């Protein structure tokens, strides 16, 4: 018997001035124990000017911090989760998906002090997440 993780990606767009974060819409099914990768891209700026994050919100509504670059992980996420950041995208890989990974996944960007000082007039926008569900 095997379990499958069904991943529904909802479009996410966060705009800050000229910078846009996007999590692209798609559906993925992965067997329990297999890997899956989430991707978030940035347009209009360079990710090296931001601290990139990944979070998830489970069925009970609890928000959990998974990853922050460079190579910082929330409690319990360092073994099966791998975050990475390139110049225009960030990824989060689950190395061995489990039913308990069912959640809505979010990427986020926190501006560095250098950017904050140069962009003090920008306003954040609402975000949607990536929905991950589990089927057996």
C-alpha positions in Angstrom: 0.0 0.0 0.0 1.3 3.5 -0.8 0.3 7.0 0.0 0.3 9.9 -2.4 0.8 13.6 -1.8 -1.3 15.7 -4.1 0.0 19.2 -4.5 -2.1 22.0 -5.8 -0.2 25.2 -6.4 -2.2 28.4 -6.2 -0.9 31.4 -8.0 0.9 33.7 -5.6 2.0 37.2 -6.4 3.5 39.6 -3.9 4.5 43.0 -5.2 6.8 45.5 -3.5 7.6 48.4 -5.8 9.1 46.9 -8.9 9.7 43.5 -7.3 7.3 40.6 -7.8 7.3 37.2 -6.1 5.4 34.4 -7.9 4.6 30.8 -7.0 3.4 29.2 -10.2 0.1 27.3 -10.6 0.4 23.5 -11.0 -0.7 20.2 -9.5 1.7 17.4 -8.5 1.1 14.0 -7.0 4.0 12.3 -5.3 4.1 8.9 -3.5 4.8 8.8 0.2 8.6 8.8 0.6 9.4 10.5 -2.7 10.6 14.0 -3.3 8.9 17.2 -4.4 10.1 20.6 -5.1 8.3 24.0 -4.8 9.5 27.0 -6.7 9.1 30.7 -6.2 10.5 33.3 -8.7 11.3 36.9 -8.4 11.0 39.5 -11.2 12.1 43.1 -11.1 14.9 42.6 -8.6 17.7 40.3 -7.5 17.0 37.9 -4.7 20.5 38.5 -3.3 19.1 41.8 -1.9 16.5 39.9 0.1 16.4 37.2 2.8 14.2 34.4 1.3 11.9 32.3 3.5 9.6 29.3 3.2 6.7 28.7 5.6 3.7 26.3 5.7 0.3 26.4 7.3 -1.2 23.1 8.2 -4.8 22.0 8.4 -5.1 23.3 12.0 -4.0 26.7 10.9 -0.6 26.7 12.6 2.1 28.6 10.6 5.5 26.9 10.6 8.8 28.4 9.6 10.7 25.9 7.4 13.6 27.7 5.8 15.5 31.0 5.8 18.6 31.6 3.8 21.5 31.1 4.2 20.8 27.4 5.3 18.7 28.1 8.4 15.9 25.6 9.2 13.0 25.6 11.6 12.9 22.8 14.2 12.2 19.4 12.6 12.8 20.6 9.0 16.6 20.3 8.7 16.6 16.6 7.8 14.1 16.2 5.0 13.8 19.8 3.6 16.4 21.6 1.4 16.0 25.3 0.6 18.1 27.1 -2.0 18.3 30.5 -3.5 19.5 31.6 -6.9 19.5 35.1 -8.4 15.9 35.0 -9.5 14.3 32.0 -7.8 14.1 30.1 -4.5 13.2 26.4 -4.2 12.1 24.2 -1.3 12.6 20.5 -1.8 11.0 17.8 0.4 13.4 14.8 0.2 10.9 12.2 1.5 7.3 13.5 1.6 5.1 12.3 4.4 1.3 12.6 4.9 2.1 15.1 7.7 3.5 17.5 5.1 0.0 18.3 3.9 -0.2 22.1 4.2 -0.3 25.4 2.3 3.3 26.4 1.4 4.4 30.1 1.2 7.5 31.7 0.0 8.4 35.1 1.3 11.1 37.8 1.0 12.4 40.1 3.7 14.3 43.1 2.5 17.9 43.6 3.6 18.8 46.7 5.6 20.5 48.1 2.4 17.3 47.7 0.4 15.1 48.9 3.3 17.0 52.2 3.5 16.5 52.7 -0.3 12.8 51.7 -0.4 11.1 53.1 2.6 7.9 54.0 0.8 6.9 50.6 -0.4 3.7 48.8 0.8 3.3 45.0 1.1 0.4 43.2 -0.6 -1.8 40.2 0.3 -0.4 36.7 -0.7 -1.9 33.3 -1.5 0.0 30.1 -0.9 0.8 26.7 -2.5 -1.7 24.1 -1.3 -0.4 20.7 -0.5 -2.9 17.9 0.2 -2.3 14.2 1.0 -4.3 11.2 -0.4 -4.0 7.6 0.5 
